[in-house]
Amino acid sequence: MKIAMVGTGYVGLVSGVCLSDFGHEVVCVDKDPDKVAMLNRGEVPIYEPGLAELMAKNVAAGRLFFTDNLANAIDEAAAVFIAVGTPTRRGDGHADLRYVMDAAQEIAAALTGYAVVVTKSTVPVGTNRQVKQTIAKANPNAEFDVASNPEFLREGAAIDDFMRPDRVVVGVQHDRAAEVMADVYRPLYLRDFPILTTDLESAEMIKYAANAFLATKITFINEIAALCERTGANIKHVSQGMGLDGRIGAKFLHAGPGFGGSCFPKDTKALARIGQDHGLPMQITETVIKVNDELRRRMVDKIVDMLDGAVAGKTIAVLGVTFKPNTDDMRDAPALTVVPALIGAGAKLRVVDPHGRREGEDLLPGVHWIEDAYKAARNADAVVILTEWNEFRALDLKRIAKHMKVPAMADLRNIYSAQDAKRAGFQRYVSVGRADFELSE
């Protein structure tokens, strides 16, 4: 089967590479000739573990191609995937569908035979019907169907999520489209991975409902963590006790500085807006957004309070600024709130992140980038852990504390414990939802 993938961002590139590994011929299309040239040189514009190797394998096998020529990519393709960005529209929280509709217009002009136009991008309910209308209006003679095929890829584990998914969701209107989509995902069907076929609207809603629910779990446990700090309970024990309940599950019950990234923030806002547009406010989702925003400010307060209420003139080493480990994605990362707030209060920041510098240099002006956590902590007044990269999970805390001006740590991912910090020589240690300590000097 020949497949065209319109868009080589995170979702489009990962999906295209993985579909080519299924044995399909995949042509990935992008308007940016420099990006296409980069991909044709074998260079990957994003950091995702294993992606570069898998891409090279399928290019060498003659199954994966990159081009800026949409017409050539679509010619004889059985399925044309739209995988362009749907960022939050400024001012109203809506998903911005300009890029989706632009892609639909261009696809319409290039269609020469029957194809299923598949929306991979996360889009509000009703968008696939709009895509169908757009194509039909632009090319009344086009023979096509539309399908909704939302992605459920976790950054840092995207290849495994695509190859071994919890489920594949496909929304269609007609049997012919369902048959094409079954052929696309036949390798997964043969290995008994669940493939759920629904109507268009249900498929679109599943994506938003799933992400909003996961964001709610994260926000809920962070509220409980705040209460643990007031009552003396330990959030790690509370999370474990909750997670052992099969009805709840242990995933997404880790307290920290809140959710970020490319999906949860924009998808919760979009779902809230969809509810408002239909006269049915999503009150839980709206509260989740509000609490998550407030949580980031509370993290800033934790750091400031640990440093006696003022950070002006103090040097702070920040470990991790991407929204999660194993990605270079800075979109809506907690660091984008915490770091500027500390700089605005007069602190001098040193930042260490294995892959965050490429995006972070533009997004976090005024910080000093350092490659090594030990160098960053030398003569610093505090260390702040914002992202739980593996590199930060087994630090020599004694070595860090020994060379700091003031051994103080804000462990906002609960990697260590107060006991670990105290034994290592730290004078102050704060975390999220657990007991802190301060040694009298």
Steps between C-alpha positions, in 0.01 A plus 500: 500500500619851422436758771554876495571681829437874481709668767831388650462638849512272802184301420547491123864394507459231766184366334654501153814321611304238694255436215793446265634245748168316462604445137302781335652746255478834680566842354525778759423850374604833642485853361836592650767405242777536759327250726447260211867531410597431861284187508642380169847534653387267777483775763207495744372845604361380834637287781311174543683187616546249217346718228820576308594134479153387391484775240837406353399132486185567297660756270768242420228240436338729242175536691533856637534823305491875569385769259345845470298390195150420626362388165770237453456378856124457463510338155370141539494528880222297663508713815601863547566596861470858624749543785542876531495716811180604679631751755276687741352802328588821676222666693233230512660160573375344176723261307635693202391302193661720234773251421256207484270681259791627290620140470150387403487762223836392361413131522176567312690655211739205481254208524481297180349174624322358802674560832411519867595837647591426861523767767780405740516845657302558819188688391167604657188295446357569156831583333512193277163592356642848430799339328261299283304812405818692426634231266165448328462874440854541370480194275140388431627206293727361769434141607587469866391425855614656823611327818596608849805324644615686812851438631583388852878541497695582813806707426805302600320169438327573169639213293400241756157663531449478123630145464335364817198723559239470773252549216463645152192718451356540150192708424335450160173553315516221242616139478743574217695740722493248785653237270784732397573588863495131591768444235706788641502345847491133399839425667353609834174312443692180430679541834166546683537866595153653550369698202180691577293615203246772574318788339695821429373697797573227754856460378558873527352510851698199625827689456387803700325297768805278554745788531270702724457201730876445529553872564235474771686214670820704503325808636309303762812340644671839510212642702525204736877563521435856617268365769762242600745783565252660740402179679831314516399218265746370239374532141714208383323269743162650416559460125611141547197419714268651240673345202472146635124532458433343160220749436748789526840370385846632581572696182486880502495516880843657541503835676712775349488844336197419284437384144640661188599398149334512163175320589352540846503882522354563155260205507348592837454858378344379177263263682395779734428717199304226322280471809443874511411507130237232559357665810634230731800626699761235579529606863747233608729571204480876557599448864789273396638779281469754782659277765790404272578867432491579873724202577789642300489823697500293818823334384660843466387584853657177629838599358479857626390391847786251518739790438363711787242683291733664248703375203649831382872460434492128576628232263263212428585186303196366314518135396265431210278740308321281241144413600601136556812285455604338170380788285625841391146642512462820700135567417312610813777360721480603868846651451344770280322629810755422770821618332377845382342560842831436676692717252241773542557485874873559448644148510791384285411173333719220371313239297591140423290289262620215274286611204320819600750760390402510130153633578585640841750760382221699336232427759710564812707813440733605777606154620848354486510155336736245652558142387569347841284498814802510731642809330161668511469439874849623590472806730124511439246597763249235392439207267154459347395175329230577243524200262574144608760408240684176581821704524358671808368188676835376632697816573777497758314724742797521739717634218237756408436616856871527577563758227185710536497838667188395688401130471129538420286293265148540361422151372182571304487147352549311829802313366676498837386515861561726795712223651715478185556874502573521871755217487670670204549822695216715371377760745163547333281273291149547365294265282135462398254346742760372746685617809771763451782588735722792591811466715583790727827656392 
